């Protein structure tokens, strides 16, 4: 099964055709586990402390459309169903329950064995030899939750697109040889997939029109060597969406064989943990700017006072950062890389942003107890969708 939209109630109707405020959010919730089946077990009761915190953050933010990164993929949507039933539909610490009648989840590349020695350590059976780093298939997966209908027939996934098929790809180079772009063998490049998890175009029916929710989770630009194989992959995973929205994706094929990107004038929101800060951290220079500088996108620069406070109190690498700490979304090791802006919700022109923020309470807030829910903080954007 390539993917599934779950709980599609026949009685669900689109709301009227006038303008409507719609909240889009992304949250790397760290709901990943170290073994297959563990997440389903943890979500099978309403008592898992971490899942309760994740649900409470979501209930406080109250997005209409939400991407959760690092939510292990489980066939037959078992984990998604249990999270909705046992956590989101139950109020957490006085927060109001929230219901999402629509959900999308699909397989990802993490933990899927390649049978090849991708990291060149002499073995072909490690988590770093999978198509995306992972201990088992589906680890670090993705989940989309929506209050609006999902156009099932229009969903596009790019799990199997090969990195070498991207024109001008930044294929990693072995600095010990004179050849170029030769870190991976020709045999490896024949099968190496660009997306470390997957890239999904999930069309939503909102106000009588389609808004494409473009979601992904590029690999961290770290945990490699001088060849920078993860940094270059991160750059090109971000580039996939940059090409997809600007008419430069004639080369791109989805998992059903359809080619090309979005049509001119399509409305969309790009969301996810892109693992790339505009100025700090280890990503290839200009990686996230491929989106932030796009003429088709609006960067509302979500911020929080809690991120500023954290950078000041934690010190370390934060004191030398160039990105304003108010925009940070990830709370990482103080010495390296420090806190970074890595999570994004970016709307297209044609949608009207109203306000955006990062859920990062200051230490004096009663909600500061939720700051350790994940090493990432939820990013939310409210925008106005005009009726057809």
C-alpha angles and dihedrals in degrees: 000000000000094000144318141225107213135205100015103176112210092217094056112119131188113251119250124296100254124100115295136189111237126187118215119187140172126204129179091206099178090231089150122123135205096238137039112262094021095105092052089050092050093048095045090088128040092237107084106122096210094047090049090055092048090050092048092053089051092047091051094048093041100199120189090210122027138181116202115197121200095031106138114242112238122182118249089027092269097149094045092050094048093047092053095044101040101033118014095043090049118073112243119213092339096315116133118258116252128207130204113192091189130055136167128200133158141168119290134200097246112114094003105135116239096189088226134100098249096166094043096232094133095262133088101196105070130108089255090058093060119098085258124015109272145125094229137008110284099020111144091017130161137247130194118202122189143177088203127073117268118224097232095189092053099052113120125194128190102194095129102041108128119233093224090059092068108095110240092009115181093238109183119259128220103231091202094068133058093230120096129239090003105132090106118052120240087252091055094046090054089068106019110123120215098217113075089201110359141283116236131192103199111184115211126198106227125164093346094307140083123259114185115221105207110195137175144139112223118206119268110264091235142068093074138085142249090309088067092211093164095043093052092045090051089052093052094043087058090044090058091069092040089057093040094060099040104053094258096110101091087122094054121102126186128218091273093051098255113143134214138031139266119325119248112278096022115145118229148158121217113208140170151082099298094178090221130111119199094238113359138057128038105301122124108272110266095017100126091031086073084077103026092054095045115121089219095060138070119214107204092180100225111214145177139200089225092065091053091050092048093051091051096047097040095046115172114103090357090074091064099043121122098202111087105256091224087077096052117124102172126067103206139161108318095225099043129040096349122199116331144184102245107136119079143184107187121178127202125240108271090056117085116225115216105175140335138188146166117246098235111131120205117251093257093057119099086230093062087095086075094059092091094053089103138345085251128064126221115259118206136187128187114202139170118248112198118220122250 
